[in-house]
Amino acid sequence: MKVFIVSLLGAFLFSFLLGETESGRLSHQRSEQLIEQNNKQFFFIENVFASMTLILEQTSFLYDGKCSNALLNFMRKSIFNTDGAIEIGIIDRNGNAICTSWGKKNFSVKKPVSHEGFLLSGPHTSNFYGERISVIKKTTDDYEFNMLIKQSSVRNLLQNIQISSSPKSEGKLKPYENEIQSKFVSNIFYTYQSQEYIKASNLFYFSIFLLSFSLFYFIIIPYLVFSFNKASLKRKILTDVFFNVYQPIIDTEKNTIFSYEIFTRCKGQDNAINIIKDIKRYNLHVEHTLRQFEKLEEEKERFDCQNFQVNLSARHLTDDRMVTYLSKIAIVSRREIIIEITEDEDLFKHREKVKDSIRQLRNLEYRFALDDFGSGFSNFSYIFEFEFDFIKIDKSVLRFKNDAFFQSFVKIFNTLETPCIIEGVEDDADKLKLDKTEIQYHQGWLYGKPKKAPSE
């Protein structure tokens, strides 16, 4: 339930963050498109106004007080070549139209007001043209030179941009809105949208939520839990939370302790099987065994017997760290160690690599025992293939109810001339059963349970 809740919260947060990121990406993309569109439109509009102001400038230069044919021809040609322009006129200070591109004269308009540069006025309602118009004008001391533009043409020029004759006061601009003044017409201020926020679709949010929930629930959180537990277990291995216990193996012919098998225990945890499972699960078998060897070096002098049996699996013997460590141990210590190799599927899978490691370590005077023979993975081919120094018979063999079968099973090992160690000798009945055999080495609770090393 905790994993579900954490996955749910993580998915909500992740989908929100990714959704906001996608919204930002879409908004940025749209804003770039707007900038590109606006730049193109600004360039076009300003070019139009530049042409119009240039025409008015030339008109004022050509006018010498007379509405000459040359002037009329220039004004008419300019009208035809300028989109949206419908007339160019010259007005005197009293408001009389004294020259127009259509040759019409002697009508009155509003008296011009002197101003600097070029101005835009309008829109105005024109009874003569029957539509709304805007005017771009320039004044001199005595005259006003103007160009009439259809308001519909102005709208077509502007498209996504708005114009006004005065700047907007501070705070009046909408979010993501900018304002720029025209370079050619003094009272033209362009207002345009510089950015646009686009929210990612609900389908995007929902898809990311489902995907992230699956990732959190099935991959991320299990991985984090696994990593945390592995790190915690590794810390325990490298400290004194894990410790060695030693169980004696008895030489029944000499009635002495032949060796001690080393097991691991964990403070506050009695179930050794679960400890080993956790070590295998988190792939910490090498770290654990190296720590066992370190502890053995510290404690072995406390024992009268100097043979010690350590359990290694095929995983250990295919790991270069393990083989390198064993190679560096002092030769005196090597002669004291019997490596018990556990039968499992990895031994079969990596048999060639394991055999190479065994040959290398045998040359360094290590001895080897096949562990738990008679359990689930038992195979006689291992005995001949790996040339073990000892064979440890699993305690399940001792539990055979058919005594004749048990004796026959044991006789097979006698023919191999390889010393056998039998596990699981728990009581006198087990010992009595074994007295009928020639198995020299016994191990079990009858002789002693696994215990910590004696105190110094």
Helices and strands as residue ranges (DSSP letters): H 2-62, H 69-81, E 85-92, E 96-100, E 107-108, E 118-126, E 131-139, E 143-150, H 151-158, E 162-164, E 177-181, E 189-193, H 202-215, I 216-220, H 221-237, E 242-251, E 256-266, H 272-281, H 285-299, G 300-302, E 308-312, H 314-317, H 320-328, H 331-334, E 337-342, H 345-349, H 351-362, E 367-373, H 380-386, E 390-393, H 395-398, H 403-416, E 420-422, H 428-435, E 441-443
